[in-house]
Amino acid sequence: MQQHLTYFDYAATTPVRPEAAAALADALGQFGNPSSRYEFGREAARRVKEHRDAVAEAFGCSPSELFFTSCGTEGDNWAIRAALHQNRRVGKHIVTTAVEHSAVLQCVKQLEREGYTASYVKPDGEGHISAEAVLNAVREDTALVSVMLVNNETGARLPVEEIAALLRDRPALLHTDAVQGFLKVPFTAAGLGADYAVISAHKVGGPKGAGALYIGGRAKNTLPLLFGGGQQNGLRSGTENVPGIAGISLAAKMIYQDLDVKVARMRRLKQRFIKGVSQIEDTVIHGLYDETSAPHIISVGFAGIRSEVLLHALEEKGIYVSSGSACSSNHPQVSGVLKGIGARQEFLDATLRFSMSEFTTPQEIDYTLDTLYNIVPNLRKYTRR
C-alpha cells in the first residue's frame, strides 16, 4: 500500500512553491529575449530587473551586486576562480575547510593540480571552526579563503562574519557558499563581509537550474564566467534564463515574508525531533543543535545499521531522508564531513540526515519517530555488531 509521502530531505532539494511555478509558467509564455529591442523583449528585460530587485532584497545586497547563475556549483566555481584571478599577484595559496561542499572541495582539488596549494582547516568534534583557526592558516601568499556559511550535513553555522573582520587588513579575498544558509539563518550578503556569496533556487522552493552569486566587498575587476553578448554587465554572457529567474524571485519573496516566524517554527520542530530520536539507544546527534546551528538540518547516527539499509527501510514507510550530500553523487560513500568532525567509526556508514522546511508538520515528526522506534530495533536484530 502506498504510504503518504513524508519528506525530510529539504536540504537536498525542495518542492517548487506554487507561486514560483506560476511565475515560471508565465515567463515561459512571455518568450521575448531580454536583449531584444522590440517591446516584448524590453518587457522581458523589465521583468528580469524586477526579479533581480526582489532576490537582492531577500539576499541583502544591491541589485548591481547580484548575478544570476545556473546553480550553486556554478557560483562557487566562478567565485573561486575570479578571486584567484584578482589576487594572482598575491600568491597561489588557498585556505578552505575540510567540510566544504564538493562544489568547493573538488574545485580546489583541481586548482591544486594546476599548481595552487591549499590548506584545509578541520572542525572540532561538534563541527565548529573558529575564525582564529582559519586566520592561523592564512599566509602572506594566501589569495583566497573559502568557508561555507552552513554545513549541508550537520547544520553547523560557521563564523563567516568574524573571518571577514579578521581578513579586513589582508589581501586574501573571502568566498562563502551560503546555499544552505539562505532564508534559513539570519544574514545579509553585505553584512557577512564576504566578497563573494552563493545561493541556489531549488533549496528555497524555486526551480532547479537557477541560482545567484553576490559579488561585492573588495571584489574588483571580476573575471567573467562566460564571454559573448555582454549580458549581466559582461560578467556572465548568454541569454538570461528568464523563467528560472522568475522562479527564484517569487520563491525568495514568499519565504522572506515573516522569515523570523518560519525559522522559529522550524527550530521548535528540530528540537522536538532531537528529543524524540535521542530516546533510541546507541544514537548520536552529530554537531551542535542549539540556537547557533541551522534550524532545519539534523544529522543522526544509528549504531549498528548501515545508512543505506535504514534509508530504504524508511522509504518503504513513505519517509524520505538522505544518507549524505545528495548534491555530490547518488553513489553511496563515507561522508567526508563525518570524517572531518571525528565521528566514531561505527557512525561513519550509519548516519542519516533529516532536513525540514517551513511546511514540515509536528505530525510528520511524530510519524517518523514512531517509525524509527519500530524499525531500528528490528534492523539491529539482523545486523552483526
N, C-alpha and C positions, 0 to 999 in steps of 0.2 A: 504494500500500500504506500502511495507517495506521501511523504511527510511534508508538513508545512516548512517552507524554507526559512531557516533561522541563520542569518548571515552575520558572521563575526570576522570578516576579512576586509573591512573598510580601509585598512592601511595598504592593501594590495590594489584595490580599485573600488569605486563607488557606483551605485546606480546613477544614471543620468537623471537629474531633477526634471520634473515635468516642465518647469518654466524654461530651463536650459534647452530641453528638447524642442519646445515650441519655438524658441528663438532661433535654434539651429535650422529647423524646418523652414521657417520664414526666410532666413538668409539664403537657403538653397533656392527658394523661389525667386529671390531678388539676385539674379545671377551676374549683375554688372561687375566688370573689373574695376577695382578702386583706382587704377591708374588711367582709366579711360577719361576722355574729355567731355563726352556727352552726358546728358542729365542722369541717366540711371547708373552710370559709372561714378559720377560725382556723389550720387546718393549712397552708393556702397562705401565711398571714402568717408562720407559724413558718419555713417554707421560705425565704421572702424574707429573713428575718432571718439565717438560716444562710448563705445565698448572699452577703449583704452582708458578713458577717464574713469570709468566705473571700476575696472580692475586696479588701476593705480590708487584709487581711494581705499579699496579693501587692502591693498598691499602696503599702503602707507608711503607712497613716493610720488614724485611729479610724473605726469604722463610722458614728459620728454625723456625720462629715465627708464621707461618701460619698453621692452622689445619682445614681440610675440615670437614664440618658437614652436616646435612640433611636440616637445615633451621635456621632462626634467633632465633626461640624459643628454639631450642636445644642449640645453642651457649650461649644464655642468661642464661639458667638454669645451664649449665655446668660451666660457668664463675663464677656465684654467689656462687655455692656450692664449687667450687675449691678455691675461695678466702677465704671463711669461714673456710674451712679445713686448709688452710695455716695459718690463723690467729686464730686458735681455742684457743690458749693460751692468745690472746689479749682480747677477750671477745665475747659476743653474741649479740652485738648491730649492727643494720644496719641503714644506712641513705640512703633514696631514695627520689623521688619526688612524689607528688600526681598526676602527669600527665604522668607517665611512661606507656609504652605499657603493655598490660595484661600479656605478657610473663615474665615481671619483677614483676609486682604487684602481680599476682597470685602465683608466686614462693615465694615472700616474705611473703605473707599471710600464705602459707603452712609452711614456716620456723617459723613463729610466733606460729603456732600450735605445732611445735616441740620444743618450748622453747626459741626461739630467741625473741628479742624485736626490734621494728622498729620505726623510726621517718620519717614522710612524709612531706617534705618541700613543701609548697604551692607557686604557682606562683603569680605574681601580675596580675592586670586586663588585661595586654597585653600578658600574657603567659610567661613572662620572670622570671627567677630565678637567683638571683645574686650568685656569688661564695661565698660571705660573708655569705649569708643566709644558704648555705649548710654547711659552716665551723662552723657556730654557732650551728648547730645541732649535730656536731661531739663531742663525749665524749671520755674519756680515754679507755673505753671498746668497742669503735666502731671498728669492724673488716672490714667492707665493706661500701663503698659509691658507689651507682649506680645511674648515671644520664645520660639520653639519650642525644644524640647529636642534633637531630632534632625531634621535636614533630610530630607525624604522623597525627594529626588532624589539628593543627593550623599552622604548619611550623615554629614554634619558634626555633631558634638556641640557644642552651644553652651553657654556658661558660665552657666547659669541660677542656680546656687548663688552665684557671685560677684556676679552682678547683684542678687540678693536681698539680699546683705550690704551692697552699696553703697546700696541703696534703703531700708535699715532706718530711717534717720532722716528720710526724706522721705515726704510723704503719698501719692505715687503707688503704686497697687496693682500687683502683678505677676501676670500670667497666662502660663501656658505650655501649648502644645499638646504633650502628651507621648505622642501616639498612636504614633509610630514608635520611641519610646524604651522604652515599657512592655514589660517582660520581654525586653529586648534589651540595654540598658545598665544598669549598677547604679545604682539610685536609689530613694529613698522619697519619697512626696509630701511628707511632713513635712520630710525632710532637704533637699529642693530649696529650701525657703524661699519658694516661690511661694504666693500667696494663693489661686490657682485653678490646677488642673491637670486635663487632659482625657485620657481613654483611650477606645479603641474595641474592641469584642469581636472583630470579624471580622479584625483584624490579628494576633490571637493564637490562632486556632483556634476562636473562638466564632462564633455566628451573626451575620449582618447584622441591623441593626435594634436593636442594644443597645450601650450604652456607659456611661460614668460620668464624673461631674465631682466633683473634690475641692474643697471649699470650707473653707479653714482660715486659718491665719495671722491677718492683720489684717482679713479679710473679715467685716464685721458687717452685720446687717440686710439680708441679700441680697434683691434684687428677685426675687420669684417669676417663674419662667418661664411657668407656667400657673396660672390661678385656677380653682377648682372645689371638689372634695370634700375638699381638705386633705391628700392623700397626700404622703408624704415631707416631713413637718413643714411642710406648707403651701407648700413651695417649688416643687414640680412636681406639681400636681394631675393626676388621671387614674388610672384603674385600672392598676396595675403590670403590665408585660409579664413575667409570671412565667416563661414558657418561655425568653424571651431572657435574663432574669436568671440562670436556672439554667444556660444555656449558657455565659455569660461566666464564671460562677463555676467551673464544672468545668474549662473551658479554662485559666483562670488558675491554678487549683490544680495542674493537671497540669504546666504549664510551670514553675511556681515550684519544683517539686521538682528538685533538682540543677541549678538555673539556671546556676551558675558553670561547670559542666561543659559544658552545652549552648552557652553563649556562647563558651567557649574553642574548642569544636569548629567553630562557625561561623567564628570568626576564622581558624582554620587553613585552612578551605576557601576563605575570601575571599582569603587570601594565595596559595593555590595557583592560583586563577583569575587573579589580577592578574599573577602571574609568567608564566603562560601567554599571556594575551592581550597582554601587553606585547611579545611577540615578533613581533606583527603590525606591519608598517611603518605609519607615519602614524596611530598611535593615541595617545590620551591618556587618562589616568585623571583625572577631574575631582575636585578636592578632595583632602584628606588621606585616607590609608588606613592609618595606623598605629594604635597602641593607643588613641589619643584619638578615633577615629572609631567609628561604629556598626559592629558586626560583620557585618551582613547586607546592606548596600547598596553597590553598585559602579556608578559612572557612567562609561561608556566612550564616547569619541568616535572614530568611524571616518571619517577624512577622505575625501571623495570619494563617499560613499554616503549617500543620504537615509535617515534613520532609519526611515521607513515602509517603504521598499524592503527594507532589511535585516531589519526586524521580520517581514515576511511571508515572506521567504526562510527565516528560521529556523523560522517556523511550519510551513512545508512539511516541515521535518525533525522536527517534533514538539517544537520548543523554543519556549517561550512567555516573552516578555520584555515590557518596557514602553518606550515612547518618551518617557515623561514621567510626570506625575502622573495616574494613572488616575482619581483621585477628582475631578478638576476637570471633565473633559469627555472624550467619545470623539471629539471633533473635533481633528485634528492642528493644533498651533500651536507656535510657537517658545517654548521654555521661558524663563519669566521668571527662573528660578533661574540658568540658564546665563548669561543676560544679566547678572544681578546679580553673578556672580563674575568677569565679564570674560572669558568663554570666547571663543576666537578665532572669527572669522566662519565659517570652514569647518566648525566643530563645532556651531554653533547648531542646525542641522537635520540633524545627522549623529551623534546620540548616543543610546545605549540605556542603560536602567537594568536591571541584573541584581540581583535580590534573593533571598536564600536564607532557609532556616529550619533548625531542628534536624534536619529529615528529609532535607535535601539530602545527596547522597552524592558521594564522590570520582569515582565512575563517571559521574555526571551532569555533573560539572565537566569531566572529560576528553572526554566525548562532545561537549559544547558547544564546547570549544576545538578539537577536531578538525574539527567542522563549520565553525567560523569560519575555520580555516586554509584550508579549501577554497573556501568561497563568497565570502569578502571579496575575494581577488584576482580571481575570476571576475566579480564585480559591478563591480569597478573597471575592468575592460576595456571595459565598455559604458557607462561614465559619463564625461561631458565634464568635464574637470578643469582 
